[in-house]
Amino acid sequence: MRKLLILFVSALLPWLSVRSQKPVYKDAGQPVETRVKDLLNRMTLHEKVLQLNQYTFGENDNPNNIGTEVKNLPAEIGSLIYLHTDPKLRNRIQRKAMEESRLGIPILFGFDVIHGLRTVYPISLAQACSFNPDLVTQACGMAAKESVLSGIDWTFSPMIDVARDPRWGRISECYGEDPYLNTVFGVASVKGYQGEKLSDPYSIAACLKHYVGYGVSEGGRDYRYTDISPQALWETYLPPYEACVKAGAATLMSSFNDISGVPATSNHYILTEILKNKWQHDGFVVSDWNAIEQLIYQGVAKDRKEAAYKAFHAGVEMDMRDNVYYEYLEQLVAEKKIEISQIDDAVARILRVKFRLGLFDEPYTKELTEQERYLQKEDIALAARLAEESMVLLKNEKNLLPLSSTVKRVALIGPMVKDRSDLLGAWAFKGQAEDVETIYEGMQKEFGDKVRLDYEHGNDESGFSAALKTAEASDVVVVCLGESKQWSGENASRSTIALPDIQEKLLLQLRRINGDSKIHGCLLFRPLPENMEEKLVSDELAMAKDIDGISTASLGAVFTDAVEGYAPCTAEACVKMLDHYNIPVEGKHVVVVGRSLVVGKPVAMLLLRRNASVTICHSRTADLAEITHTADIVICATGRARAYDARYFKPGQVVLDVGINFDKNGKICGDVDYDSVEPVVDAITPVPGGLGSVTTSVTMEHVVTAAEKTIR
């Protein structure tokens, strides 16, 4: 009996030894490929399919609902887009995966960390202007550290789409129009995010996007057709991706667009033949947001099931958010449309990245306070240095910069002077406006009490007058223009890359009064058109024609009163006349003389838009000389200034005669005829002490009211 017991125990020892050993995939000392193979052999098909899916967490950030969100998550899910930054919550979710799933496979947490997480640095397009890839590597490393400490293991960056249509909103995310520049900065970003190796404490996985040709969207419109020849594909659009893959990029994201008729998300040639077979990439490809389902709308799949089949066969391993893999991959395997070996290869690629990141060995992140994680002194200094090196000085006419020590008063004008939110740029999801130092605050720090700073917003015409007065009183004008951050980025394409019209008009008004020698612009986001002056004059002419159309339609009787060969001037003629002689009217008092108050209405409306004060008077007014002598500029709207006695005008005054050639039937029969009695612009003498006792300030309402009374 004793002999039998010894034999029984001896037989159990090998079995007990095996049971006491941890699985190979949990042994950090084993090679990654050995661990991947061991884990795959233990997984069910259902567990494998869940690894191929990515959900979101945090869209409902109500604290009362977070517990329910965590509870509803499948413990075996492969990845989450983590919309929070709380490491405690992230660890709570990860603990569910590690402790409540059968095999304890960690979740891969991803997020769009594009140009910084909380410590924001310049957008990618600006980074390229630095021509300093080493500095960009440092910045991406800083972003990776903040991400890890917030529970993020994976960023959907860098974007290395070569883009050549600046109207495309996502051009802000790439490094410009040159393949080599995208290559250099793409590699620099990958090195910054991933460090020396993915298992380093503050490394995160990079994701190259959008593979490939997304930046060629037709007409600069997002999600559009792209026509890419094989030569263009290989010479222009693939080189940045190949270089970054060789640099070790862990993942790629398929693009929304189709490539000459074949959607990238179902494109076997680029996803498998090139990426996996030719370049030997052993990481994985994730679809863009709902991109697999969109194959239906791109006309290559009849339903969600076929979309899942085509995307998976092409080489997309992870389904971002649209859940079609979870719904249909097991069915497709049962129908023998997808081989289990294909499933195993896809899952192995995802597990390989997780093992390389060290998630199986260190699944949880440190739980530090926000003060310990974000906005460290050295990180802010790094972001500031990159911002400095990204700036491009296009012109420095008359050596305006650096500002002379004689400058004692600076006008800061424009919507961006005290803006915080828009200075963050697009895709700065976790950046906080309160962290931003405004341009105004920066100037205060730079100059202190040595220079007086005067600020005006000036972003609507009602604020032009105050902005112009501030500018006139200054030694230098700094104009800070730009657009809302929502005007660029995904699905934010524009028909023009110009600044908003109202800002162009503001700058033109400032230039007319102050001249370029006094102004330099801090132009954010968008350039000035080369023909800005001509463009604005053209816009004003169009506006003047609209005014004239309204006036002549309702006041046509005025023209029948015209003497043959002459007629009251129109707003269009007034624009041409003022610009012909380059006469500024902003801040000036203008007297418009006509046959009736109605005659001056179109001209007055235009002058008010140019921020002049206006008085309209009848040509037969008894005290006409008293009124005209108060003016800086006299416009004779009768077209007959030469018929007036010289006593109506004073030395140094600009008097302009505008007329239109009419025949005896009142029909225009020639071009605008303009002339000047005293075309000496420099001799304008402003009226001291205001408008004078006999003049009347005219508003748009007054002009319209006066016109209506005259008609009646």
C-alpha positions in Angstrom: 0.0 0.0 0.0 2.8 2.4 0.9 4.6 1.5 -2.3 1.5 2.3 -4.4 1.0 5.7 -2.6 4.6 6.7 -3.4 4.1 5.7 -7.0 0.8 7.7 -7.2 2.4 10.9 -5.7 5.3 10.5 -8.1 3.0 10.4 -11.1 1.2 13.6 -9.9 4.4 15.7 -9.5 4.9 16.7 -13.2 1.2 17.6 -13.4 1.4 19.7 -10.2 4.6 21.4 -11.4 2.9 22.4 -14.7 -0.2 23.7 -12.8 2.0 25.8 -10.5 3.9 27.5 -13.3 2.4 30.7 -14.8 1.4 30.7 -18.5 4.2 31.4 -20.9 2.5 34.6 -22.2 2.6 36.0 -18.7 6.3 35.4 -18.4 8.2 38.7 -19.0 11.4 36.7 -19.6 10.0 35.0 -22.7 10.5 36.4 -26.2 7.5 38.4 -27.5 6.7 36.0 -30.4 6.7 33.1 -28.0 4.3 34.9 -25.7 2.0 35.9 -28.6 1.9 32.3 -29.9 1.2 30.9 -26.4 -1.7 33.3 -25.8 -3.2 32.8 -29.2 -3.4 29.0 -28.6 -5.4 29.6 -25.4 -8.0 32.0 -26.9 -11.4 31.2 -28.2 -12.7 32.6 -31.5 -15.0 35.0 -29.5 -12.1 36.3 -27.5 -10.0 36.8 -30.6 -12.8 38.8 -32.4 -13.1 41.1 -29.4 -9.4 42.0 -29.7 -10.1 43.2 -33.2 -12.6 45.9 -32.0 -12.2 49.4 -30.6 -14.9 51.2 -28.6 -15.0 54.6 -27.1 -15.1 55.5 -23.4 -16.0 58.8 -21.9 -18.5 60.3 -24.4 -20.9 60.4 -21.5 -18.8 62.1 -18.8 -21.6 62.5 -16.2 -20.0 61.1 -13.0 -23.3 59.3 -12.2 -23.0 57.3 -15.4 -19.4 56.3 -15.3 -20.0 53.2 -13.2 -22.6 52.0 -15.7 -20.2 52.7 -18.6 -17.5 50.6 -17.0 -19.9 47.8 -16.1 -21.2 47.6 -19.7 -17.7 47.3 -21.3 -16.8 43.8 -22.3 -13.7 42.8 -20.3 -12.1 41.3 -23.4 -12.3 44.4 -25.6 -9.1 45.0 -27.6 -8.9 48.8 -27.4 -10.7 51.9 -26.2 -10.5 55.5 -27.4 -10.1 57.0 -24.0 -11.8 60.4 -23.8 -10.9 61.0 -20.2 -7.5 61.9 -18.7 -8.1 60.4 -15.2 -5.5 57.7 -14.5 -7.6 56.3 -11.7 -10.6 55.7 -14.0 -8.3 54.2 -16.6 -6.8 51.8 -14.1 -10.3 50.9 -12.9 -11.2 49.9 -16.5 -7.9 48.1 -17.0 -8.4 46.2 -13.8 -11.7 44.8 -15.1 -9.9 43.5 -18.2 -7.0 42.0 -16.2 -9.2 40.4 -13.4 -12.6 39.8 -14.9 -11.6 38.3 -18.3 -10.6 34.7 -18.5 -7.0 35.4 -19.8 -6.3 38.8 -18.4 -5.5 40.6 -21.7 -4.9 44.3 -21.2 -6.8 47.0 -23.1 -4.9 49.3 -25.4 -6.0 52.9 -24.6 -5.8 55.3 -27.6 -6.4 59.0 -28.2 -5.7 61.9 -30.6 -2.6 63.5 -29.2 -1.7 65.6 -32.2 0.3 68.5 -31.0 0.5 68.0 -27.3 -1.9 66.7 -24.7 -2.3 69.4 -22.0 0.9 71.2 -22.8 0.1 72.3 -26.3 2.8 73.1 -28.9 2.4 74.4 -32.5 0.4 72.4 -35.1 2.3 70.1 -37.4 2.2 72.5 -40.3 4.0 75.1 -38.1 6.4 72.5 -36.8 7.7 72.0 -40.3 8.5 75.7 -40.5 11.1 75.2 -37.7 13.2 72.8 -39.9 14.2 71.3 -36.5 13.2 67.6 -36.4 15.2 67.1 -33.2 13.1 69.6 -31.4 9.9 68.0 -32.7 11.2 64.6 -31.4 11.6 66.2 -28.0 8.1 67.8 -28.1 6.5 64.4 -29.1 8.4 62.8 -26.2 7.0 65.3 -23.8 3.5 64.7 -25.2 4.0 60.9 -24.8 4.9 61.4 -21.1 1.8 63.4 -20.4 -0.2 60.8 -22.3 1.2 57.8 -20.3 0.5 59.6 -17.0 -3.1 60.2 -18.2 -3.6 56.5 -19.1 -3.0 56.7 -22.8 -0.9 54.1 -24.5 -1.4 55.0 -28.2 -1.7 58.2 -30.2 -3.3 58.6 -33.6 -0.3 60.6 -34.8 1.7 61.6 -36.8 -0.3 62.6 -39.8 2.0 62.4 -42.8 -0.4 63.0 -45.7 1.3 65.0 -48.4 -1.3 67.8 -49.0 -1.1 70.5 -51.7 -4.5 72.2 -51.5 -4.5 74.6 -48.6 -8.3 74.8 -48.6 -8.4 71.3 -47.2 -9.0 71.6 -43.5 -6.7 68.9 -42.4 -3.6 70.4 -44.0 -3.0 71.9 -40.5 -2.2 68.4 -39.2 0.4 67.5 -41.8 3.9 68.8 -42.5 3.1 70.4 -45.8 3.3 69.7 -49.5 6.8 68.1 -49.8 7.2 64.3 -49.4 10.7 64.7 -48.0 9.6 67.1 -45.3 6.8 64.9 -44.3 9.2 62.0 -44.2 11.7 63.7 -41.9 9.2 65.1 -39.5 7.2 61.9 -39.5 10.2 59.9 -38.5 11.1 62.5 -35.9 7.6 62.2 -34.4 7.7 58.4 -34.3 11.0 58.5 -32.5 9.6 61.0 -30.0 6.4 59.1 -29.2 8.0 55.6 -29.1 11.4 56.4 -27.6 14.2 54.0 -27.8 11.8 51.1 -27.4 8.0 50.8 -26.8 8.5 49.3 -23.3 10.2 52.5 -22.0 8.2 53.9 -19.1 7.0 57.0 -21.0 6.7 55.6 -24.6 3.4 55.3 -26.5 2.6 53.7 -29.8 2.5 55.9 -32.8 0.0 55.6 -35.6 0.7 56.8 -39.1 -2.3 58.3 -40.8 -4.1 58.4 -43.1 -2.8 55.6 -45.2 -2.8 56.6 -48.0 -3.5 59.6 -50.3 -6.1 61.3 -48.0 -4.5 64.7 -48.6 -5.4 64.6 -52.3 -9.1 65.0 -51.7 -10.6 66.5 -54.8 -11.2 70.3 -54.5 -9.8 70.4 -51.1 -13.0 68.9 -49.7 -12.9 66.3 -47.0 -13.9 62.7 -47.6 -13.8 63.2 -51.4 -12.5 61.2 -54.3 -8.8 61.1 -55.0 -7.2 60.4 -58.4 -3.7 59.0 -57.8 -1.6 57.5 -60.5 0.8 54.7 -59.7 3.7 57.0 -60.3 2.3 59.7 -57.9 1.5 57.0 -55.3 5.1 55.7 -55.3 6.9 59.0 -55.8 4.8 61.4 -53.6 2.4 59.7 -51.2 4.1 56.4 -50.1 7.6 57.6 -49.2 6.8 59.2 -45.9 4.9 56.0 -44.8 7.7 53.7 -45.9 10.3 55.7 -44.0 8.2 55.8 -40.8 7.4 52.1 -41.0 11.2 51.4 -41.3 11.7 53.7 -38.3 9.5 51.3 -36.3 6.0 52.9 -36.3 3.8 50.4 -34.4 0.5 51.0 -36.2 -1.2 52.7 -39.2 -4.7 54.1 -39.8 -6.4 53.5 -43.1 -7.8 56.6 -44.8 -11.4 57.5 -45.7 -10.7 58.2 -49.3 -10.7 55.9 -52.3 -7.6 55.6 -54.4 -8.6 55.9 -58.1 -11.8 54.0 -57.4 -10.8 51.6 -54.6 -11.4 52.7 -51.0 -8.3 52.7 -48.9 -10.1 50.7 -46.2 -10.8 47.8 -48.6 -7.6 48.2 -50.6 -5.6 44.9 -50.5 -2.8 46.3 -52.6 -1.8 49.1 -50.2 -2.7 47.4 -46.9 -1.3 43.9 -47.6 0.8 43.7 -50.7 2.8 46.9 -50.0 2.6 47.4 -46.2 2.7 43.8 -45.0 4.4 41.9 -47.8 6.8 44.4 -49.3 7.6 46.5 -46.2 7.3 43.6 -43.7 5.3 45.7 -41.2 4.4 43.4 -38.3 2.2 45.9 -36.3 -1.5 46.4 -37.1 -3.8 48.7 -39.1 -6.8 50.4 -37.5 -9.7 51.8 -39.5 -10.6 55.5 -39.3 -13.8 56.3 -37.4 -16.7 54.2 -38.8 -14.7 53.9 -42.1 -15.6 50.2 -42.5 -19.3 50.9 -42.5 -18.7 53.8 -44.9 -17.7 51.2 -47.6 -21.4 50.9 -48.1 -21.7 54.5 -49.0 -18.6 54.3 -51.2 -20.4 51.7 -53.3 -18.2 48.7 -52.7 -20.3 46.9 -50.0 -24.0 46.1 -50.0 -24.3 45.9 -46.2 -22.3 45.9 -43.0 -21.5 42.3 -43.2 -19.9 42.6 -46.7 -18.1 45.8 -45.5 -16.6 43.8 -42.6 -15.5 41.0 -45.0 -13.9 43.4 -47.5 -12.0 45.5 -44.9 -10.7 42.5 -43.1 -9.6 40.7 -46.3 -7.8 43.9 -47.4 -5.8 44.1 -44.2 -7.5 46.2 -41.6 -7.0 44.4 -38.3 -8.9 46.7 -35.9 -12.4 48.1 -36.4 -12.7 51.6 -34.9 -16.0 52.0 -33.4 -18.6 50.9 -36.0 -18.7 47.4 -34.4 -19.1 45.5 -37.7 -16.2 43.1 -36.8 -17.9 42.1 -33.6 -21.2 41.5 -35.3 -20.0 39.5 -38.4 -16.5 38.1 -38.2 -17.5 34.9 -36.3 -20.3 34.4 -38.9 -17.8 34.8 -41.7 -15.5 32.3 -40.2 -18.4 29.8 -39.7 -19.3 30.3 -43.4 -15.6 29.7 -44.3 -15.3 33.1 -46.0 -12.6 34.0 -43.6 -10.0 31.4 -42.4 -9.1 31.1 -38.7 -5.5 31.6 -39.7 -6.4 35.1 -41.0 -8.0 35.8 -37.6 -4.9 34.5 -35.8 -2.6 36.7 -37.9 -4.7 39.8 -37.2 -4.9 39.2 -33.4 -1.2 38.4 -33.2 -0.4 41.8 -34.7 -2.5 43.5 -32.0 -1.1 41.4 -29.2 2.4 42.0 -30.4 2.0 45.7 -29.9 0.6 45.2 -26.5 3.5 43.0 -25.4 6.0 45.5 -26.8 4.4 48.3 -24.9 4.8 46.2 -21.7 1.1 46.3 -21.0 1.0 42.6 -19.9 3.7 43.2 -17.3 2.8 46.8 -16.2 -0.9 47.2 -17.1 -1.6 50.1 -14.8 -0.4 53.7 -14.9 0.9 55.9 -12.1 -1.9 57.9 -10.3 -0.5 61.4 -10.0 -2.2 64.7 -9.6 -2.7 67.1 -12.6 -0.1 69.4 -11.1 2.4 66.5 -11.3 1.5 65.5 -14.8 1.0 68.6 -16.8 2.5 72.0 -17.6 5.9 71.3 -16.1 8.3 74.2 -16.3 10.7 72.4 -18.7 7.7 71.3 -20.9 6.4 74.9 -21.3 9.9 76.1 -22.2 10.1 73.4 -24.8 6.7 74.3 -26.3 7.8 78.0 -26.3 11.0 77.2 -28.1 9.2 75.3 -30.8 6.8 78.1 -31.2 9.6 80.6 -31.6 11.4 78.4 -34.2 8.2 77.9 -36.1 7.6 81.5 -36.8 8.3 82.8 -40.3 9.1 86.5 -40.9 8.0 87.1 -44.5 8.9 90.7 -44.7 10.6 93.3 -42.5 10.3 96.4 -44.6 12.0 99.6 -43.4 13.5 97.5 -40.6 10.5 97.8 -38.4 11.6 94.8 -36.3 13.0 94.7 -33.8 11.0 97.6 -32.4 13.1 100.7 -31.7 13.7 101.9 -28.2 12.0 105.1 -29.2 8.7 103.3 -29.5 6.6 104.4 -26.5 3.1 103.5 -27.6 1.9 100.4 -29.3 -1.6 99.7 -30.6 -2.6 96.1 -30.4 -5.6 95.6 -32.7 -7.6 92.6 -33.8 -9.6 89.6 -32.6 -6.6 87.5 -31.7 -4.9 90.0 -29.3 -6.6 88.7 -26.2 -7.9 85.4 -27.6 -7.0 82.2 -25.7 -9.0 79.3 -27.1 -8.3 79.8 -30.8 -4.5 80.1 -30.2 -4.6 76.4 -29.2 -5.3 75.5 -32.8 -7.3 72.6 -34.1 -7.1 69.1 -32.5 -5.9 70.3 -29.1 -8.6 68.4 -27.3 -7.2 68.5 -23.8 -5.6 71.9 -24.1 -7.2 74.4 -21.8 -7.8 78.1 -22.8 -6.9 79.2 -19.3 -3.4 77.8 -19.8 -2.8 80.1 -22.8 -0.8 83.3 -22.5 -2.4 85.8 -24.8 -0.5 88.0 -27.2 -1.4 91.0 -25.0 -0.1 89.3 -21.9 3.1 88.4 -23.7 3.7 92.0 -24.8 3.1 93.2 -21.3 5.7 90.8 -20.0 8.2 91.9 -22.7 7.9 95.6 -22.4 6.6 96.2 -18.9 6.2 99.9 -18.1 8.5 101.0 -20.9 5.8 100.9 -23.6 2.1 101.8 -23.3 -0.2 99.2 -24.9 -3.6 100.2 -26.2 -6.0 97.4 -27.3 -9.0 97.4 -29.6 -10.8 94.3 -30.9 -12.0 95.8 -34.2 -13.7 92.7 -35.4 -16.8 94.4 -36.7 -17.4 97.7 -38.5 -18.9 99.3 -35.4 -15.5 99.0 -33.8 -13.5 100.3 -36.7 -13.6 103.9 -35.5 -12.2 103.2 -32.1 -9.5 101.0 -33.6 -8.5 103.7 -36.1 -8.3 106.4 -33.3 -6.1 104.0 -31.2 -3.9 103.3 -34.2 -3.5 107.0 -35.1 -2.3 107.8 -31.5 0.3 105.0 -31.5 3.9 104.8 -32.7 3.5 101.3 -34.0 0.4 99.2 -34.8 0.4 95.4 -34.2 -2.5 93.8 -36.1 -3.4 90.3 -34.9 -5.7 88.6 -37.2 -6.9 85.0 -37.7 -9.8 82.6 -37.6 -11.6 80.3 -35.2 -9.9 77.0 -34.6 -13.1 75.3 -35.8 -12.4 76.7 -39.3 -9.7 74.1 -39.8 -9.3 70.4 -39.0 -11.5 67.5 -40.0 -14.6 68.3 -42.1 -13.7 72.0 -41.9 -12.5 72.7 -45.4 -12.9 76.2 -46.9 -13.4 77.7 -50.3 -10.7 80.2 -49.8 -7.6 80.5 -47.6 -8.1 84.2 -47.0 -8.7 85.9 -43.7 -12.4 86.7 -42.9 -13.5 89.7 -45.0 -14.2 91.9 -42.0 -10.5 91.5 -40.9 -9.2 92.3 -44.3 -11.3 95.5 -44.3 -10.0 96.4 -40.9 -6.4 96.0 -42.1 -7.1 98.1 -45.2 -8.6 100.9 -43.1 -5.5 100.9 -40.8 -3.2 101.0 -43.8 -5.0 103.9 -45.4 -4.6 106.0 -42.2 -1.2 104.8 -40.9 0.7 103.4 -43.9 2.7 100.2 -43.9 5.7 101.8 -42.2 3.7 101.9 -39.0 2.0 98.6 -39.2 3.2 95.0 -38.9 0.8 92.1 -38.7 0.8 89.1 -36.5 -1.3 87.0 -38.9 -2.5 83.8 -37.4 -3.7 80.8 -39.4 -4.3 82.5 -42.8 -2.2 84.7 -45.2 -3.1 88.0 -46.7 -3.9 87.9 -50.4 -1.3 89.6 -52.5 -4.1 91.7 -54.1 -5.8 92.6 -50.9 -6.1 96.3 -51.7 -7.5 95.6 -55.1 -9.8 92.9 -53.7 -11.3 95.3 -51.1 -11.7 98.1 -53.6 -13.5 95.6 -55.8 -15.7 94.5 -52.9 -16.5 98.2 -52.1 -17.4 98.8 -55.7 -19.8 95.9 -55.7 -21.3 97.3 -52.5 -21.5 100.8 -54.1 -23.3 99.3 -57.1 -25.8 97.7 -54.7 -26.3 101.1 -53.0 -26.8 102.8 -56.4 -29.2 100.1 -57.5 -31.4 100.7 -54.4 -31.1 104.5 -54.8 -31.9 104.7 -58.6 -34.7 102.3 -58.2 -36.4 104.4 -55.5 -35.1 107.8 -56.4 -35.1 107.7 -60.2 -36.9 111.1 -60.4 -33.6 112.7 -59.2 -31.9 111.8 -62.5 -34.6 113.4 -64.6 -33.8 116.7 -62.9 -30.2 116.4 -64.2 -28.9 118.9 -66.7 -28.1 117.3 -70.0 -24.5 116.2 -69.9 -24.3 116.1 -66.1 -25.9 114.0 -63.4 -25.6 113.6 -59.6 -22.6 111.3 -58.8 -23.2 107.7 -57.8 -21.5 105.7 -55.0 -19.6 103.7 -57.7 -18.3 106.9 -59.2 -17.3 108.1 -55.7 -15.3 104.9 -55.0 -13.4 105.3 -58.3 -12.8 109.0 -57.7 -11.4 108.5 -54.1 -9.2 105.7 -55.2 -8.1 107.4 -58.4 -6.6 110.2 -56.3 -5.7 107.9 -53.3 -7.7 110.2 -51.0 -8.3 108.8 -47.4 -11.6 109.9 -45.9 -11.4 107.9 -42.6 -11.8 110.3 -39.7 -12.4 113.3 -42.0 -15.5 115.5 -42.3 -16.9 115.4 -45.8 -19.6 117.8 -47.2 -21.6 116.4 -50.1 -23.2 119.1 -52.2 -26.2 118.1 -54.4 -29.4 119.4 -56.0 -31.3 117.8 -53.1 -30.6 115.8 -50.0 -31.5 112.7 -51.9 -28.7 113.3 -54.4 -26.1 112.8 -51.7 -27.6 109.6 -50.2 -25.6 107.0 -52.2 -22.3 108.9 -51.6 -23.1 109.5 -47.9 -23.8 105.8 -47.4 -20.4 104.9 -48.9 -18.5 107.6 -46.9 -20.1 106.4 -43.6 -18.8 102.9 -44.4 -15.3 104.4 -44.7 -15.7 106.0 -41.3 -16.0 109.6 -42.4 -18.5 112.1 -40.9 -20.9 113.4 -43.5 -23.0 116.5 -44.1 -25.3 116.7 -47.1 -26.5 120.1 -48.3 -28.5 121.5 -51.2 -26.5 123.3 -53.9 -28.7 126.4 -53.5 -28.4 126.6 -49.7 -27.9 130.3 -48.7 -25.1 129.6 -46.2 -23.4 127.0 -48.5 -20.0 128.7 -48.0 -20.2 128.4 -44.2 -21.0 124.7 -44.5 -18.3 123.8 -47.1 -15.7 125.7 -45.2 -16.1 123.3 -42.2 -15.1 120.3 -44.4 -11.9 118.6 -45.0 -13.2 117.3 -48.3 -16.0 118.7 -50.5 -17.6 116.4 -53.0 -19.8 118.1 -55.6 -22.4 115.5 -56.3 -24.0 117.7 -59.0 -21.1 117.1 -61.3 -20.7 120.9 -61.7 -18.1 122.0 -59.2 -16.6 124.3 -61.8 -19.8 126.3 -61.9 -19.4 127.3 -58.2 -17.7 130.5 -57.2 -14.3 130.1 -55.5 -15.6 131.7 -52.3 -17.3 128.3 -51.5 -13.9 126.7 -51.0 -10.9 127.5 -48.9 -7.2 127.0 -49.4 -5.8 123.5 -48.6 -9.2 121.9 -49.0 -9.7 119.0 -51.4 -12.7 119.6 -53.7 -13.8 116.8 -56.0 -16.1 117.0 -58.9 -17.8 113.7 -59.9 -20.2 113.4 -62.8 -21.6 110.9 -65.2 -22.2 111.7 -68.8 -25.9 111.6 -69.6 -27.8 112.2 -72.8 -31.0 114.3 -73.0 -33.1 111.3 -72.2 -31.2 110.7 -68.9 -29.4 107.6 -70.2 -25.7 107.1 -69.3 -23.7 107.5 -72.5 -20.1 107.4 -71.3 -17.6 106.5 -68.6 -17.4 108.2 -65.2 -15.8 111.6 -65.6 -13.9 112.8 -62.6 -11.8 115.9 -62.0 -10.4 117.9 -59.2 -10.4 121.6 -58.5 -7.7 121.3 -55.9 -6.2 117.8 -56.0 -3.6 118.4 -53.3 -4.2 115.6 -50.9 -1.3 116.5 -48.6 -2.7 120.0 -48.0 -5.8 118.8 -46.2 -6.3 120.9 -43.1 -8.5 119.1 -40.4 -11.1 121.3 -38.9 -10.0 122.0 -35.3 -12.4 121.5 -32.4 -14.8 119.2 -34.2 -17.3 119.7 -36.9 -18.3 123.4 -36.3 -21.6 124.9 -35.4 -23.3 124.8 -38.7 -22.5 121.2 -39.6 -24.6 118.2 -38.8 -23.3 114.7 -38.1 -25.0 112.3 -40.4 -25.7 108.6 -39.6 -27.0 106.0 -42.0 -30.4 106.4 -40.4 -30.3 110.2 -41.0 -29.4 109.7 -44.6 -32.3 107.4 -45.3 -34.7 109.5 -43.3 -33.6 112.7 -45.2 -34.0 110.9 -48.5 -37.5 109.7 -47.7 -38.6 113.2 -46.6 -37.3 114.6 -49.9 -39.2 112.0 -51.9 -42.4 112.8 -50.1 
